[in-house]
Amino acid sequence: MSDALKHECGIALLRLLKPLEYYKEKYGTAFYGINKMYLLMEKQHNRGQDGAGLASIKLDMNPGERYISRIRSNQQQPIQDIFAQINERINSVLEEIPAMNTDVARQKKELPYLGELFLGHVRYGTFGKNSIESVHPFLRQNNWMHRNLIVAGNFNMTNVNQLFEKLISLGQHPKEKADTITIMEKIGHFLDDAVAKIYKKLKAEGYNKQEASPLIAERLNIAKILRKSAKDWDGGYAMAGLLGHGDSFVLRDPAGIRPAYYYKDDEIVVVASERPVIQTVFNVDFDNVQEIEPGNALIIKKDGSVHTKEILKPLVRKACSFERIYFSRGSDAEIYQERKKLGKLLLPKVLKSIDDDIKNTVFSFIPNTAETSFFGLTEAVEEYLNERKTNEILNGQRSLSAEKVKEILNERPRVEKIAIKDVKLRTFITEDSSRDDLVAHVYDVTYGVIKPEDNLVIIDDSIVRGTTLKKSIIKMMDRLHPKKIVVVSSAPQIRYPDCYGIDMARMEDLIAFRAALELLKERNQYDLVEEVYRKCKLQENLKDVDVQNFVKEIYAPFTDEEISEKISELIKSDSVKAEVDVIFQKVANLNEACPKNLGDWYFTGNYPTNGGNRVVNRAFINFYEGNKERAY
């Protein structure tokens, strides 16, 4: 993605089902779980670079012995920093007490982080906060083992204010309004309530407090606690939690917006945000990694039993399509094919833009996430050429010379690596004119492969703001002196803000929205903006279930092609001599390529939850009023 875009976090939960001695004997180390957590988190590094955290729980520890450990980092390389600190602490103890190297029981008792249950998190700060207090996992402490709660998630709630007020009505006094704290306190409230009720029953049965403790762990109904906690949640989430005594869970939102996958055998249960991460780290087949169904929770009890329970009634499945286009690693077998198909489906529009002149066209991509879609596009070009060659040879019958046949057969797409990102370049000056000149050099180009009569087709996975295209990429491409620059987006036009985890909340940041506003001005229809604002304001105090997305009316007067043409104008600087054309994927093609991930609200405005409509209207009100606050 040429425009920087912060996005989903990643979670990793691991439960060892055997004693630590088992892993020492089979794998040569009692640190098997810690090693696997490092891999699970590092393989999801693409999902978070602002911070990372790890929590572990030791099972069956005696009173007075530490059983919970947590470490978080917001350093430049947070995952590396976390495990460097863990490694240093463990090694310092082992060096001080050499005999402990072979004594697994003593290692478990005295070494931090060495346990049977782990929760890891890699984070992109959706709200732009990068303080250590904002880094997951979050910990809710209590002297009762069962009431200790650790929470981490890949999520964003659209109704934080409503949830905050609910906590106040329950008599709580939350320390802040952040959705993570709000969610944790909501679960914590019903956890406290469940523990108290179970203890009351056990006391009536004649058990004292010490005798009741292990029985509370057995009787806790995690599914019931989650149903009460999540009743009013509106958002996209994969929420993971650990309880101090050893129960754990991962809950997925009812629309399936945020992803979560799991694998279980007789040694481990593992959950991660991406399927190939589990496949790679544990060397298991695609079919053995299961998806947690929308609205369901995977619940792992302290005794090692694993259950899937429906917590919330599933909605129409609207899994995030941006996962397939960009966010998730392309090593997933399904995602790889889907991204190739996204590229293939763009061919008709590309051919129209270049007037079918493949001979005088160079195809390339903007590194690096668009590479798979680029493969799909060039394969489609090859298939198209092969069909054309076949028809030309058959129609020529015997009149074609050997040289002509050879010339026909030699025609193929001209593929070059044109754009090369200079990752070491940093824009250290904030003054606009100086900064713009530096930004223009973020990408380098390959000289000597473009002729003045050539079209240059560059595929990107999506175009959000258009800033990098205008200030850097197109200017650099123009230095090669092509006749025409065709920028191809494997995603449709991004018209609406996301409210479920992706950091794009402001309407005016979106190039498609700015293009629609320009068209309204040109056609003397700008009064529509005030009309939409008025409709949005009238809905501010309605219940979410009654709110409509009126921002759709801003785009209604125009075809997709008209907006694309205006975007082409907006991203072309006066200094650029080449003709510039921007091509976007059709929403229908996106849904065809990614049939299991039909969440397309950023393109269509069809939000999967009621809160989404409230957020988009709030975003429009903020735009109209010049308010720079977030809409959620």
Phi, psi and omega per residue, in radians:
M1 nan 2.116 -3.068
S2 -1.222 -0.604 3.046
D3 -1.476 2.271 3.096
A4 -1.107 2.299 -3.114
L5 -2.511 2.049 3.090
K6 -1.392 2.620 -2.961
H7 -2.621 -2.714 -3.011
E8 -0.968 2.623 2.982
C9 -1.476 3.090 3.093
G10 -2.280 2.494 3.114
I11 -2.090 2.674 3.049
A12 -2.543 2.101 3.086
L13 -2.102 2.319 -3.122
L14 -2.350 2.228 3.044
R15 -2.099 2.120 3.040
L16 -1.439 2.262 -3.067
L17 -1.699 -0.078 3.132
K18 -2.027 2.834 3.033
P19 -1.107 2.706 -3.107
L20 -1.054 -0.516 3.115
E21 -1.063 -0.547 3.131
Y22 -1.070 -0.796 -3.095
Y23 -1.245 -0.565 3.065
K24 -1.101 -0.746 -3.110
E25 -1.276 -0.731 -3.045
K26 -1.440 -0.700 -3.027
Y27 -1.946 -0.023 3.055
G28 1.473 0.092 -3.131
T29 -2.723 2.468 3.032
A30 -1.393 -0.132 -3.123
F31 -1.616 0.384 -3.140
Y32 -0.926 -0.822 -3.101
G33 -1.119 -0.764 3.132
I34 -1.111 -0.744 3.128
N35 -1.069 -0.751 -3.140
K36 -1.188 -0.614 3.104
M37 -1.135 -0.673 3.090
Y38 -1.028 -0.799 -3.141
L39 -1.153 -0.755 3.141
L40 -1.048 -0.668 -3.127
M41 -1.361 -0.742 -3.132
E42 -1.142 -0.625 3.116
K43 -1.231 -0.207 3.071
Q44 -1.959 0.345 3.135
H45 -0.993 -0.537 3.118
N46 -1.047 -0.327 -3.083
R47 -1.633 -0.123 -3.108
G48 -2.913 2.214 -3.139
Q49 -2.269 -0.011 3.140
D50 -1.528 -0.424 -3.090
G51 -3.039 2.837 3.102
A52 -2.661 2.673 3.138
G53 -2.623 2.727 3.138
L54 -2.462 2.385 3.028
A55 -2.249 2.565 3.108
S56 -2.393 2.656 3.107
I57 -2.261 2.313 3.045
K58 -1.673 2.297 -3.126
L59 -1.517 2.577 2.981
D60 1.038 0.714 3.066
M61 -1.497 2.700 3.134
N62 -1.395 2.702 3.062
P63 -0.958 2.392 -3.114
G64 1.626 -0.257 3.111
E65 -1.675 2.342 -3.090
R66 -1.190 2.262 -3.108
Y67 -2.174 -0.111 3.083
I68 -2.130 2.296 3.029
S69 -2.246 2.510 3.091
R70 -2.531 2.467 3.083
I71 -2.484 2.431 3.136
R72 -2.379 2.712 3.140
S73 -2.563 2.479 2.977
N74 -2.144 0.475 3.086
Q75 -1.277 3.045 -3.060
Q76 -1.092 -0.627 3.046
Q77 -2.075 1.361 -2.945
P78 -1.134 -0.639 -3.140
I79 -1.159 -0.813 3.100
Q80 -1.037 -0.725 -3.115
D81 -1.097 -0.770 3.140
I82 -1.023 -0.912 -3.032
F83 -1.327 -0.403 3.002
A84 -1.157 -0.721 3.104
Q85 -1.163 -0.741 3.110
I86 -1.076 -0.807 -3.130
N87 -1.056 -0.740 -3.124
E88 -1.126 -0.742 -3.127
R89 -1.163 -0.759 -3.130
I90 -1.160 -0.794 -3.110
N91 -1.126 -0.626 3.140
S92 -1.115 -0.650 3.101
V93 -1.235 -0.757 -3.123
L94 -1.142 -0.614 3.100
E95 -1.219 -0.592 -3.133
E96 -1.289 -0.589 -3.116
I97 -2.214 1.403 -3.086
P98 -0.974 -0.570 -3.102
A99 -1.084 -0.387 -3.097
M100 -1.239 -0.307 -3.091
N101 -1.011 -0.509 -3.100
T102 -1.904 -0.026 -3.086
D103 -1.841 1.622 -3.052
V104 -1.146 -0.676 -3.134
A105 -1.066 -0.725 3.126
R106 -1.235 -0.637 3.075
Q107 -1.019 -0.818 -3.131
K108 -1.068 -0.688 -3.083
K109 -1.242 -0.668 -2.938
E110 -1.926 -0.326 -3.105
L111 -1.610 2.338 3.078
P112 -1.229 2.672 3.039
Y113 1.255 -0.132 -3.134
L114 -1.537 1.742 -3.104
G115 -2.536 -2.884 -3.130
E116 -1.900 -0.167 -3.064
L117 -2.334 2.247 -3.043
F118 -2.331 2.558 3.018
L119 -2.385 2.116 3.135
G120 -2.051 2.714 -3.104
H121 -2.583 2.355 2.966
V122 -2.049 2.435 -2.857
R123 -2.262 2.379 2.819
Y124 -1.927 2.214 -3.078
G125 -1.354 1.722 -3.121
T126 -1.035 -0.607 -3.100
F127 -1.623 0.144 3.092
G128 1.366 0.016 3.129
K129 -1.503 2.347 -3.130
N130 -2.282 0.398 3.072
S131 -1.267 2.743 -3.102
I132 -1.099 -0.476 3.131
E133 -1.178 -0.335 -3.124
S134 -1.599 -0.036 -3.073
V135 -1.575 2.320 3.082
H136 -1.375 2.865 -0.095
P137 -1.280 2.683 3.052
F138 -1.679 2.567 -3.047
L139 -2.168 2.234 3.040
R140 -1.963 1.895 -2.965
Q141 -1.655 2.634 3.123
N142 -2.806 2.619 3.113
N143 -1.263 -0.380 3.005
W144 -1.381 2.147 -3.075
M145 -0.949 -0.726 -3.051
H146 -1.194 -0.370 -3.065
R147 -1.634 -0.076 3.000
N148 -1.242 2.250 -3.075
L149 -2.312 2.263 3.062
I150 -2.047 2.242 -3.065
V151 -2.273 2.409 2.988
A152 -2.569 2.594 -3.104
G153 -2.787 2.881 2.991
N154 -1.925 1.689 -2.973
F155 -2.873 2.887 2.911
N156 -2.679 2.319 -3.140
M157 -1.752 2.418 -3.141
T158 -1.521 -0.266 -3.016
N159 -2.140 0.817 -3.102
V160 -1.040 -0.706 -3.120
N161 -1.054 -0.761 3.124
Q162 -1.108 -0.755 3.139
L163 -1.144 -0.653 3.121
F164 -1.095 -0.785 3.124
E165 -1.106 -0.603 3.102
K166 -1.089 -0.734 3.118
L167 -1.083 -0.723 3.126
I168 -1.098 -0.700 3.138
S169 -1.159 -0.391 3.087
L170 -1.466 -0.001 3.115
G171 1.624 0.100 -3.124
Q172 -1.484 2.898 3.096
H173 -2.324 1.347 -3.091
P174 -1.042 2.535 -3.086
K175 -1.368 -0.354 3.065
E176 -2.776 2.984 -3.023
K177 -1.724 0.067 -3.132
A178 -0.996 2.500 -3.037
D179 -1.108 -0.568 3.142
T180 -1.118 -0.812 3.115
I181 -1.093 -0.767 -3.115
T182 -1.060 -0.781 3.140
I183 -1.129 -0.796 -3.119
M184 -1.081 -0.722 -3.138
E185 -1.189 -0.562 3.105
K186 -1.165 -0.817 3.092
I187 -1.103 -0.751 -3.123
G188 -1.054 -0.666 3.123
H189 -1.048 -0.847 -3.092
F190 -1.326 -0.429 3.005
L191 -1.160 -0.832 3.094
D192 -0.997 -0.780 -3.112
D193 -1.089 -0.750 -3.126
A194 -1.154 -0.752 3.138
V195 -1.076 -0.767 -3.127
A196 -1.092 -0.740 -3.128
K197 -1.170 -0.720 3.126
I198 -1.134 -0.732 3.137
Y199 -1.110 -0.683 3.126
K200 -1.045 -0.715 3.118
K201 -1.190 -0.732 -3.140
L202 -1.139 -0.657 3.101
K203 -1.094 -0.712 3.106
A204 -1.136 -0.448 3.120
E205 -1.473 -0.046 3.055
G206 1.771 0.126 -3.133
Y207 -1.527 2.495 3.003
N208 -1.499 3.097 -3.041
K209 -1.080 -0.707 -3.109
Q210 -1.191 -0.712 3.118
E211 -1.196 -0.521 -3.071
A212 -1.280 -0.464 -2.992
S213 -0.954 -0.941 -3.138
P214 -1.169 -0.483 3.137
L215 -1.268 -0.575 3.066
I216 -1.064 -0.751 3.131
A217 -1.034 -0.707 -3.127
E218 -1.192 -0.678 -2.982
R219 -1.559 -0.220 -3.136
L220 -1.010 2.209 3.117
N221 -1.737 1.631 -3.071
I222 -1.079 -0.696 -3.125
A223 -1.056 -0.728 -3.141
K224 -1.131 -0.720 3.112
I225 -1.086 -0.755 -3.126
L226 -1.183 -0.647 3.128
R227 -1.089 -0.746 3.123
K228 -1.192 -0.704 -3.079
S229 -1.193 -0.747 -2.989
A230 -1.575 0.041 -3.035
K231 -0.903 -0.735 -3.046
D232 -1.863 0.180 -3.118
W233 -1.218 2.410 3.022
D234 -2.308 1.965 -3.129
G235 2.889 -2.994 3.047
G236 -1.922 2.291 -3.068
Y237 -2.772 2.548 2.827
A238 -2.183 1.785 -2.947
M239 -1.842 2.158 -3.121
A240 -1.993 2.522 -3.141
G241 -2.586 2.596 3.036
L242 -2.141 2.442 3.005
L243 -1.815 2.576 -2.993
G244 -0.960 -0.571 -3.100
H245 -1.425 -0.248 3.046
G246 2.236 -0.101 3.005
D247 -1.245 2.690 3.084
S248 -2.642 2.865 -3.107
F249 -2.758 2.760 2.912
V250 -2.354 2.137 -3.112
L251 -1.959 2.329 -3.128
R252 -1.935 2.511 -3.095
D253 -1.117 2.675 -3.019
P254 -1.183 -0.300 3.065
A255 -1.632 -0.070 -3.139
G256 1.183 0.506 -3.072
I257 -1.105 -0.894 -3.127
R258 -1.648 2.434 -3.047
P259 -1.471 2.677 3.023
A260 -2.781 2.269 -3.108
Y261 -2.220 2.681 3.135
Y262 -2.503 2.791 3.086
Y263 -2.484 2.489 3.134
K264 -2.426 2.382 2.910
D265 -2.413 -2.812 -3.085
D266 -1.418 -0.074 -3.137
E267 -1.865 -0.612 -3.013
I268 -2.542 2.766 2.842
V269 -2.168 2.271 -3.097
V270 -2.349 2.448 3.066
V271 -2.217 2.432 3.080
A272 -2.572 2.889 -3.138
S273 -1.334 -0.279 -3.102
E274 -2.362 2.424 -3.102
R275 -1.122 -0.839 -3.065
P276 -1.110 -0.408 3.086
V277 -1.072 -0.814 3.115
I278 -1.157 -0.748 3.125
Q279 -0.987 -0.803 -3.069
T280 -1.244 -0.829 -3.033
V281 -1.186 -0.598 -3.092
F282 -1.967 0.103 3.071
N283 0.925 0.980 3.140
V284 -2.112 2.752 -3.091
D285 -1.324 2.760 3.124
F286 -0.900 -0.827 -3.036
D287 -1.219 -0.270 -3.120
N288 -1.530 -0.178 3.112
V289 -1.704 2.116 -3.052
Q290 -1.803 2.725 3.079
E291 -1.678 2.348 2.988
I292 -1.242 2.177 -3.049
E293 -1.240 2.610 3.117
P294 -0.948 2.405 3.131
G295 1.357 -0.002 -3.091
N296 -1.847 2.757 3.036
A297 -2.139 2.383 2.940
L298 -1.560 2.095 -3.058
I299 -2.047 2.170 3.139
I300 -1.989 1.955 -3.137
K301 -1.362 2.863 -3.124
K302 -1.039 -0.530 3.137
D303 -1.356 -0.007 3.097
G304 1.650 -0.091 3.107
S305 -1.247 2.521 -3.057
V306 -2.160 2.288 -3.131
H307 -2.399 2.602 2.982
T308 -1.939 2.199 -3.087
K309 -2.208 2.437 3.027
E310 -1.335 2.135 -3.119
I311 -1.763 -0.771 3.105
L312 -2.224 2.515 3.132
K313 -1.071 2.151 -3.109
P314 -1.053 2.466 3.022
L315 -1.620 -3.111 3.002
V316 -1.031 2.253 -3.045
R317 -1.143 2.138 3.122
K318 -2.338 1.031 3.137
A319 -1.088 2.494 -3.041
C320 -1.035 2.070 3.141
S321 -1.296 -0.390 3.096
F322 -1.139 -0.422 3.035
E323 -1.012 -0.722 -3.077
R324 -1.384 -0.656 -3.102
I325 -1.228 -0.701 -2.897
Y326 -2.525 -0.865 -2.867
F327 -1.197 -0.885 -3.068
S328 -1.254 2.699 3.123
R329 -1.113 2.421 -3.092
G330 -1.306 0.017 -3.138
S331 -1.357 -0.178 3.042
D332 -1.138 2.331 -3.037
A333 -1.034 -0.746 -3.124
E334 -1.253 -0.769 -3.101
I335 -1.094 -0.692 3.135
Y336 -1.019 -0.808 -3.140
Q337 -1.204 -0.638 3.130
E338 -1.128 -0.729 3.140
R339 -1.169 -0.636 3.068
K340 -1.109 -0.711 -3.129
K341 -1.167 -0.631 3.069
L342 -0.995 -0.709 3.094
G343 -1.156 -0.781 -3.117
K344 -1.057 -0.705 -3.061
L345 -1.210 -0.199 3.126
L346 -1.491 -0.190 -3.019
L347 -0.974 -0.817 -3.106
P348 -0.980 -0.732 3.129
K349 -1.177 -0.644 3.133
V350 -1.148 -0.807 3.140
L351 -1.028 -0.692 3.124
K352 -1.137 -0.714 -3.098
S353 -1.170 -0.598 -3.108
I354 -1.713 0.197 -3.138
D355 0.961 0.650 3.068
D356 1.102 0.322 -3.079
D357 -1.621 1.283 -3.117
I358 -1.205 -0.563 -3.112
K359 -1.023 -0.659 -3.107
N360 -1.872 0.742 3.131
T361 -2.355 2.340 3.039
V362 -1.881 2.299 -3.127
F363 -1.853 2.357 3.095
S364 -2.656 -3.052 -3.131
F365 -2.498 2.799 3.083
I366 -1.619 1.997 -3.027
P367 -0.968 2.634 -0.134
N368 -2.152 -0.245 -3.018
T369 -1.262 -0.272 3.125
A370 -1.511 0.028 -3.027
E371 -1.059 -0.715 -3.102
T372 -1.168 -0.748 3.072
S373 -1.086 -0.613 3.084
F374 -1.072 -0.757 3.085
F375 -1.015 -0.749 3.134
G376 -1.105 -0.737 3.132
L377 -1.116 -0.795 -3.095
T378 -1.226 -0.573 3.036
E379 -1.091 -0.720 3.119
A380 -1.120 -0.660 3.093
V381 -1.105 -0.747 3.129
E382 -1.091 -0.753 3.120
E383 -1.102 -0.720 3.113
Y384 -1.094 -0.766 3.134
L385 -1.137 -0.702 -3.137
N386 -1.081 -0.712 3.106
E387 -1.151 -0.709 3.138
R388 -1.167 -0.701 3.105
K389 -1.081 -0.778 -3.122
T390 -1.041 -0.815 -3.126
N391 -1.123 -0.678 -3.113
E392 -1.155 -0.706 -3.138
I393 -1.230 -0.774 -3.116
L394 -1.158 -0.691 -3.136
N395 -1.247 -0.463 3.118
G396 -1.321 -0.336 -3.123
Q397 0.823 -2.155 -3.019
R398 -1.613 -0.042 -3.048
S399 -1.392 -0.187 -3.103
L400 -1.417 2.327 3.061
S401 -1.402 2.901 3.106
A402 -1.071 -0.676 3.137
E403 -1.113 -0.695 -3.135
K404 -1.177 -0.721 3.107
V405 -1.072 -0.743 3.132
K406 -1.104 -0.706 3.122
E407 -1.101 -0.738 3.126
I408 -1.112 -0.815 -3.088
L409 -1.155 -0.480 -3.096
N410 -1.385 -0.154 -3.138
E411 -1.240 2.217 3.142
R412 -2.654 2.864 3.134
P413 -1.092 2.444 3.054
R414 -1.553 1.873 -3.052
V415 -1.934 2.204 3.136
E416 -2.442 2.665 2.992
K417 -1.599 1.816 -3.014
I418 -1.661 -0.835 -3.055
A419 -1.702 2.251 3.124
I420 -2.235 2.087 -3.089
K421 -1.432 2.280 3.087
D422 -1.566 1.622 -3.015
V423 -1.177 -0.316 -3.096
K424 -1.473 -0.225 -3.059
L425 -1.327 2.296 3.122
R426 -2.232 2.360 3.107
T427 -1.565 1.753 -3.006
F428 -1.690 -0.094 -3.136
I429 -1.862 2.297 -3.087
T430 -1.629 -0.277 3.119
E431 -1.108 2.242 -2.866
D432 -0.935 -0.934 -3.033
S433 -1.120 -0.692 3.107
S434 -1.180 -0.732 -3.100
R435 -1.127 -0.732 -3.126
D436 -1.062 -0.671 3.126
D437 -1.148 -0.645 3.104
L438 -1.227 -0.757 3.136
V439 -1.019 -0.622 -3.118
A440 -1.086 -0.268 -3.110
H441 -1.879 0.210 3.108
V442 -1.082 -0.608 3.094
Y443 -1.851 2.408 2.995
D444 -1.789 2.861 -3.099
V445 -2.254 2.757 3.105
T446 -1.636 2.080 -3.093
Y447 -1.565 2.731 2.977
G448 1.589 0.068 -3.114
V449 -1.990 -0.118 -3.120
I450 -1.916 2.294 3.064
K451 -1.744 2.735 -3.109
P452 -1.015 -0.444 -3.134
E453 -1.573 0.078 -3.050
D454 -1.533 2.570 2.864
N455 -1.589 2.546 3.070
L456 -2.072 1.969 3.139
V457 -1.773 2.070 -3.124
I458 -2.067 2.146 3.124
I459 -1.748 2.356 3.059
D460 -2.131 2.778 -3.127
D461 -1.417 -0.458 3.069
S462 -2.898 2.769 3.096
I463 -2.184 2.000 -3.067
V464 -1.750 -1.225 -3.084
R465 -1.703 -0.447 -3.106
G466 1.372 0.025 -3.052
T467 -1.122 -0.882 -3.107
T468 -1.144 -0.639 3.085
L469 -1.036 -0.850 -3.055
K470 -1.239 -0.798 -3.003
K471 -1.476 -0.338 -3.052
S472 -2.265 -1.143 -2.890
I473 -1.109 -0.898 -3.071
I474 -1.155 -0.669 3.087
K475 -1.070 -0.726 3.136
M476 -1.195 -0.705 3.112
M477 -1.095 -0.631 -3.098
D478 -1.160 -0.409 3.103
R479 -1.137 -0.319 3.119
L480 -1.468 -0.104 3.085
H481 1.060 0.809 3.028
P482 -1.315 2.806 3.064
K483 -1.199 -0.705 -3.054
K484 -2.563 2.441 3.039
I485 -1.927 2.111 3.131
V486 -1.947 1.963 3.104
V487 -1.675 2.143 -3.031
V488 -2.000 2.151 3.112
S489 -1.787 2.169 3.124
S490 -1.281 -0.171 3.049
A491 -1.846 2.714 3.043
P492 -1.197 3.118 3.096
Q493 -1.114 2.244 3.106
I494 -1.512 1.883 -2.991
R495 -1.874 -0.355 -2.996
Y496 -2.289 2.627 3.133
P497 -1.244 2.710 3.024
D498 -1.646 2.603 3.119
C499 -2.283 0.258 -3.065
Y500 -2.049 0.288 3.045
G501 2.436 -0.407 -3.134
I502 -1.480 2.461 -3.064
D503 -1.467 1.211 2.973
M504 -2.520 1.630 -3.002
A505 -1.960 -0.258 -3.043
R506 -1.815 2.225 -3.099
M507 -1.028 -0.775 -3.015
E508 -1.196 -0.199 3.076
D509 -1.344 -0.344 -3.023
L510 -1.506 2.170 -3.091
I511 -1.100 -0.574 3.124
A512 -1.163 -0.674 3.113
F513 -1.161 -0.756 3.122
R514 -1.112 -0.631 3.105
A515 -1.127 -0.738 3.127
A516 -1.103 -0.699 3.106
L517 -1.094 -0.730 3.119
E518 -1.089 -0.710 3.126
L519 -1.144 -0.682 3.106
L520 -1.088 -0.710 3.114
K521 -1.111 -0.805 -3.082
E522 -1.092 -0.562 -3.049
R523 -1.779 0.265 3.116
N524 0.976 0.692 3.125
Q525 -2.072 0.325 -3.032
Y526 -1.190 -0.269 3.075
D527 -1.100 -0.288 3.069
L528 -1.075 -0.563 -3.140
V529 -1.065 -0.797 3.127
E530 -1.167 -0.627 3.124
E531 -1.127 -0.750 3.115
V532 -1.156 -0.692 3.094
Y533 -1.025 -0.800 -3.129
R534 -1.068 -0.732 3.128
K535 -1.146 -0.695 3.138
C536 -1.136 -0.714 -3.134
K537 -1.117 -0.634 -3.132
L538 -1.144 -0.364 -3.087
Q539 -1.675 -0.026 -2.993
E540 -0.992 -0.636 -3.060
N541 -1.784 0.156 3.086
L542 -1.368 2.764 2.999
K543 -1.165 2.596 -3.093
D544 -0.945 -0.604 -3.059
V545 -1.129 -0.378 -3.097
D546 -1.706 -0.082 -3.027
V547 -1.427 2.383 3.081
Q548 -1.927 2.719 3.063
N549 -1.540 1.703 -3.136
F550 -1.461 -0.191 -3.122
V551 -1.162 -0.377 3.082
K552 -0.963 -0.513 -3.079
E553 -1.164 -0.381 3.117
I554 -1.140 -0.601 -3.085
Y555 -1.626 -0.306 -2.995
A556 -0.964 -0.624 -3.085
P557 -1.235 -0.149 -2.956
F558 -2.149 2.632 3.022
T559 -1.419 2.851 3.070
D560 -1.011 -0.689 -3.090
E561 -1.158 -0.653 3.125
E562 -1.129 -0.714 3.121
I563 -1.193 -0.689 3.103
S564 -1.074 -0.736 3.131
E565 -1.091 -0.707 3.131
K566 -1.193 -0.658 3.068
I567 -1.064 -0.708 3.104
S568 -1.002 -0.705 3.112
E569 -1.191 -0.722 -3.042
L570 -1.188 -0.549 -3.077
I571 -1.628 0.029 3.116
K572 -1.738 2.069 3.081
S573 -1.342 2.770 -3.135
D574 -1.076 -0.485 -3.094
S575 -1.334 -0.251 -3.091
V576 -1.374 2.176 -3.084
K577 -1.569 -0.541 -3.107
A578 -1.224 2.646 2.975
E579 -1.189 2.486 -3.121
V580 -2.139 2.285 3.106
D581 -2.290 2.342 3.110
V582 -1.987 2.247 -3.116
I583 -2.046 2.325 3.101
F584 -2.037 2.654 3.049
Q585 -1.159 2.566 2.985
K586 -1.373 2.537 3.111
V587 -1.058 -0.676 3.128
A588 -1.069 -0.679 3.107
N589 -1.190 -0.677 3.080
L590 -1.029 -0.818 -3.136
N591 -1.155 -0.565 3.082
E592 -1.195 -0.709 -3.102
A593 -1.287 -0.579 -3.062
C594 -2.155 1.184 -2.987
P595 -1.193 -0.321 -3.139
K596 -1.602 -0.181 -3.117
N597 -2.187 1.456 -3.025
L598 -1.705 0.240 3.071
G599 -1.282 1.803 -3.009
D600 -2.244 0.502 -3.034
W601 -1.102 -0.507 3.114
Y602 -1.160 -0.406 -3.132
F603 -1.711 -0.633 -2.997
T604 -1.886 -0.377 -3.033
G605 1.412 0.108 3.130
N606 -1.559 1.489 -3.078
Y607 -1.300 2.444 -3.075
P608 -1.365 -0.248 3.097
T609 -2.202 2.771 -3.116
N610 -1.075 -0.604 -3.120
G611 -1.101 -0.446 3.138
G612 -1.070 -0.727 3.128
N613 -1.130 -0.663 3.109
R614 -1.123 -0.727 -3.103
V615 -1.144 -0.763 -3.106
V616 -1.150 -0.671 3.086
N617 -1.161 -0.685 3.096
R618 -1.111 -0.688 3.110
A619 -1.078 -0.692 3.124
F620 -1.198 -0.718 3.087
I621 -1.048 -0.771 3.110
N622 -1.027 -0.747 3.115
F623 -1.062 -0.861 -3.059
Y624 -1.110 -0.667 -3.079
E625 -1.535 -0.036 -3.123
G626 1.251 0.438 -3.118
N627 -1.559 2.133 -3.087
K628 -1.518 0.054 3.130
E629 -1.196 2.760 3.069
R630 -1.296 2.722 -3.114
A631 -1.480 -0.084 3.116
Y632 -2.601 nan nan
